[in-house]
Amino acid sequence: MDDLAERIKASIEDPTGELWFPNLTADLANRAWESLQRDIGLTPDSYSTERVLSRSISAPRDIITSLKTSSFTCAATQTISIEALEPKCAVKYQNQGVSFYSPDEIVHTTVLSCIEEALAVLNQVPSLMKTVAVLVRSLHVIKPEHADYDVSFSEPRIPFSIFVSVPQERIANDSFRVAEAIVHEAMHLQLTLIDGVIPLTDSTLDNYYSPWRGEYRSVLGVLHALYVFQVVAHLLQRLRSIRDWPTESADYINYRRAMIRGQVEEIESFDRCRTLTLSGASLSRRLVLT
């Protein structure tokens, strides 16, 4: 077993470490980059969702803008690209009910400022922001049907891209909601990379009740949900402790933490699920008890 696998196991079992595993992310990402370069020729500088989906380094790339992921002046500061998909590619998502903002809408409305403020929220926890910055190269901005309706997703086949909705107009706590969505999807990407090194489940056949979906899902799907929501809960806990927020923001943080806590309590025996590997059970146990 290679060194990274052993380090992943040690990190999972270390109750004092941060749940977003900042000491693992760069090496996990490097493995994915090696695969992308070998299969398509893509590097961090040439990456785009469009090129991954088309499996071609010569596919067009429409980068609307790039946002710095750190408030600290540093030559190595990474950026997240706001990317638009070509119509042929975008229509596949639109057929599934997902609509995207146009480049003009992103640049000339409040959408971009909301994303920037969401990144500023994440910068309050530098180790998490650095982890997100390693995992997310392209962000696609979804236009939600309603201001109070959040939608986000990521796909294992697109290892460094996330899709996140942003309200069409600024509303209360929108930057917190977008920050949560960015972390949520980045952590899905990270756990997929971890599962590629040390399998977390033995089978995809068994299902388990998910309090987040209100339905039975694959065991790996429930483990993903448990992981990403507990990382979000730890982010909120950290935010709550580092400064005095306005009442409206503090109330939102407390509300979200309480909601996640209640959902986790519904699956407190999940670590005993027979489909989990030893590593998957160890991670689940830590997440439930943390």
MOPE-V382217 format. One record per residue. N is the residue number from 1. PSI is psi as a letter, one per 30 degrees, with the letter a starting at -180 (999 if undefined). OMEGA is omega in whole degrees, 0 to 359 (* if undefined). NEAR is the number of other C-alpha atoms within 8 Angstrom. Layout:
# MOPE-V382217
n/psi/omega/near
N/PSI/OMEGA/NEAR
N/PSI/OMEGA/NEAR
This chain:
# MOPE-V382217
n/psi/omega/near
1/k/186/4
2/l/185/5
3/e/182/6
4/e/179/9
5/e/178/10
6/e/179/9
7/e/177/9
8/e/180/11
9/e/180/9
10/e/180/8
11/e/179/9
12/e/185/11
13/f/181/9
14/j/184/7
15/f/182/7
16/f/183/4
17/l/178/7
18/k/187/6
19/f/180/6
20/g/172/8
21/h/184/10
22/f/179/11
23/f/182/5
24/f/194/10
25/e/183/12
26/e/181/10
27/e/175/8
28/e/180/11
29/e/181/11
30/e/177/8
31/e/179/8
32/e/178/10
33/e/178/11
34/e/179/8
35/e/179/8
36/e/180/11
37/e/179/10
38/e/186/8
39/e/186/6
40/f/184/10
41/g/184/8
42/k/174/12
43/l/177/9
44/e/181/7
45/f/183/5
46/g/186/7
47/k/166/10
48/l/178/11
49/e/180/12
50/e/183/12
51/e/176/14
52/e/182/12
53/e/180/8
54/f/182/7
55/h/182/7
56/k/178/9
57/f/180/10
58/g/179/5
59/l/181/8
60/l/179/7
61/j/182/10
62/j/178/8
63/j/182/9
64/e/177/10
65/l/177/7
66/k/184/9
67/k/176/9
68/k/183/9
69/g/178/13
70/k/177/12
71/f/181/7
72/k/179/5
73/j/184/6
74/k/182/5
75/f/184/4
76/g/181/4
77/k/180/10
78/l/180/9
79/l/171/10
80/k/181/13
81/k/170/12
82/j/189/13
83/k/173/14
84/k/178/11
85/k/173/10
86/k/184/9
87/e/182/6
88/e/180/6
89/e/182/9
90/e/184/10
91/f/178/8
92/e/177/8
93/e/180/10
94/e/177/9
95/f/177/7
96/g/176/6
97/g/180/6
98/k/178/9
99/k/181/9
100/l/171/9
101/k/172/10
102/l/176/7
103/e/179/8
104/e/180/7
105/e/181/9
106/e/186/11
107/e/190/10
108/g/174/6
109/a/181/8
110/g/183/11
111/e/183/14
112/e/180/9
113/e/178/7
114/e/178/13
115/e/179/12
116/e/178/9
117/e/176/9
118/e/177/13
119/e/177/11
120/e/175/10
121/e/181/11
122/f/179/11
123/f/175/12
124/f/177/7
125/i/190/11
126/e/183/9
127/e/177/7
128/e/178/11
129/e/179/13
130/e/179/11
131/e/179/13
132/e/182/12
133/e/177/12
134/e/186/11
135/f/187/13
136/j/175/12
137/e/181/14
138/k/177/13
139/k/178/13
140/k/189/12
141/j/181/11
142/k/174/14
143/j/183/12
144/l/179/13
145/e/182/5
146/l/182/6
147/f/182/10
148/g/182/5
149/j/180/7
150/k/175/9
151/k/176/8
152/l/176/11
153/l/172/8
154/l/183/11
155/k/180/9
156/f/182/7
157/f/177/4
158/i/197/10
159/f/183/9
160/h/181/10
161/k/175/14
162/l/180/15
163/k/188/12
164/k/177/14
165/k/177/12
166/k/180/14
167/k/181/13
168/f/176/10
169/l/180/7
170/k/178/9
171/l/183/7
172/k/174/5
173/g/180/9
174/e/180/11
175/e/176/11
176/e/181/9
177/e/179/10
178/e/177/14
179/e/178/13
180/e/181/9
181/e/179/10
182/e/178/11
183/e/180/12
184/e/184/12
185/e/177/14
186/e/180/12
187/e/171/13
188/e/179/11
189/e/182/14
190/e/182/11
191/e/174/9
192/e/178/9
193/e/178/11
194/e/181/11
195/f/177/9
196/f/179/7
197/e/176/8
198/j/181/9
199/k/182/11
200/f/176/12
201/l/180/11
202/f/187/8
203/l/175/6
204/g/187/9
205/e/183/5
206/k/176/8
207/l/181/9
208/k/183/9
209/k/178/10
210/j/178/11
211/f/180/10
212/f/179/6
213/f/184/6
214/g/181/7
215/l/177/7
216/k/180/9
217/l/175/10
218/l/179/11
219/e/178/13
220/e/178/9
221/e/178/8
222/e/178/12
223/e/176/10
224/e/181/10
225/e/179/9
226/e/181/11
227/e/187/11
228/e/180/13
229/e/176/10
230/e/173/10
231/e/177/13
232/e/180/11
233/e/179/11
234/e/174/9
235/e/181/9
236/e/178/10
237/e/180/10
238/e/178/9
239/e/182/10
240/e/187/11
241/f/189/7
242/f/180/6
243/l/175/6
244/j/181/7
245/l/172/8
246/l/186/6
247/e/182/6
248/e/180/9
249/e/179/9
250/e/179/11
251/e/179/8
252/e/179/9
253/e/180/11
254/e/180/8
255/e/182/8
256/e/179/9
257/e/181/11
258/e/180/8
259/e/180/8
260/e/180/11
261/e/179/8
262/e/179/8
263/e/179/10
264/e/180/11
265/f/180/8
266/f/181/7
267/h/183/11
268/f/178/8
269/g/185/6
270/e/183/8
271/f/179/11
272/g/178/7
273/k/187/8
274/f/183/5
275/f/179/9
276/k/170/14
277/l/177/11
278/e/179/7
279/e/178/12
280/e/178/13
281/e/179/13
282/e/179/11
283/e/180/10
284/e/180/13
285/e/179/10
286/e/182/11
287/e/181/10
288/e/185/10
289/f/188/5
290/999/*/5
